Amino acid sequence: MKQMEQHAPSPLDDFLFDLNGYLILQDAIAPELLARLNAEFDAFPADLEMGAWYRGAQRRDYTPDTGLELHQAVELGAPFEELIDHPSWIDHLRHYCGEEKSYVEGLFIDESIASVRTEGGHHPVHSGGYRGALRGRYSYEHGVFRCGQCNIIVALTDIGEGDGATMVVPGSHKSNLPHPLQGDYARGDRMDALPGAVPVYLNKGDALLFCDGLMHGGSSRTNPGERRIIIYRYGPLWGASRFGYVYDREFLDGLTPPRRKILQPVPPVERKQSNEG
Ligand SMILES: O=C(O)CCC(=O)C(=O)O
């Protein structure tokens, strides 16, 4: 198996990430890992009920229109573990949201999702700098990035026109005003024609890296077939699982130490028997 090269963020990456809030990492995963991940997707039970578990992951679709979304995808098997500290992006994540050059340097994955979208599916626009949660906030000050959360979306299928590409509003991670035509997330408004939004077309194996504070969502899939992506959300090591998922000891012990450190950066303190009372 060919090892991928470690990619460090370049000055151009930093400039474009600051400017736009996202980067496209071409050929981020090797064809053989792509094939193994797609084989895992082929085996997903398509009729899994909401809330039901498949291996260590749970079906939890974000909205009725997003399609099958398995949360805790890191627990779906070995190929998913390889994405945790993948050399194509891990140094970018450490740099953008890993509290670099501070006393709490390090990363944590607080959500991981395997997503299958079919015809008619979409994900309404959300986030943006305006009144954004601290968790997704963008910041660059004193020569360091301090993003609250950055996402990696890995494309397992080619994503072109009509395939339901992720859309972003470049620069919106720094917005001070609400988008006047944003629509309503809960109502399921589609973002296809949102002024300022652009689709991010990807070849299978490419990855999209973006600050969660960027306005983003998924355009309508109008083509037949499936769009397959994996989303890993990274943030500082002191973060917590958004939905309260915890890893069991056996799973953590089976990981390589660098991967274990990203899923459990601060191991719990074991209380020792006290002599007093
Ligand atoms: O499905 C997509 O393309 C976008 C996903 C998204 O917006 C999210 O998970 O926050």
Ligand as a Chemical Component Dictionary entry (heavy atoms), coordinates in Angstrom:
data_LIG
# 
_chem_comp.id                   LIG 
_chem_comp.type                 NON-POLYMER 
_chem_comp.pdbx_formal_charge   0 
_chem_comp.three_letter_code    LIG 
# 
loop_
_chem_comp_atom.comp_id 
_chem_comp_atom.atom_id 
_chem_comp_atom.alt_atom_id 
_chem_comp_atom.type_symbol 
_chem_comp_atom.charge 
_chem_comp_atom.model_Cartn_x 
_chem_comp_atom.model_Cartn_y 
_chem_comp_atom.model_Cartn_z 
_chem_comp_atom.pdbx_ordinal 
LIG O1 O1 O 0 -24.262 17.864 2.542 1  
LIG C1 C1 C 0 -23.544 18.796 2.238 2  
LIG O2 O2 O 0 -23.053 18.930 1.117 3  
LIG C2 C2 C 0 -23.238 19.842 3.246 4  
LIG C3 C3 C 0 -23.164 19.299 4.621 5  
LIG C4 C4 C 0 -23.345 20.351 5.627 6  
LIG O3 O3 O 0 -23.739 21.424 5.368 7  
LIG C5 C5 C 0 -23.011 20.067 7.004 8  
LIG O4 O4 O 0 -22.896 18.890 7.356 9  
LIG O5 O5 O 0 -22.873 20.992 7.807 10 
# 
loop_
_chem_comp_bond.comp_id 
_chem_comp_bond.atom_id_1 
_chem_comp_bond.atom_id_2 
_chem_comp_bond.value_order 
_chem_comp_bond.pdbx_ordinal 
LIG O1 C1 DOUB 1 
LIG C1 O2 SING 2 
LIG C1 C2 SING 3 
LIG C2 C3 SING 4 
LIG C3 C4 SING 5 
LIG C4 O3 DOUB 6 
LIG C4 C5 SING 7 
LIG C5 O4 DOUB 8 
LIG C5 O5 SING 9 
# 
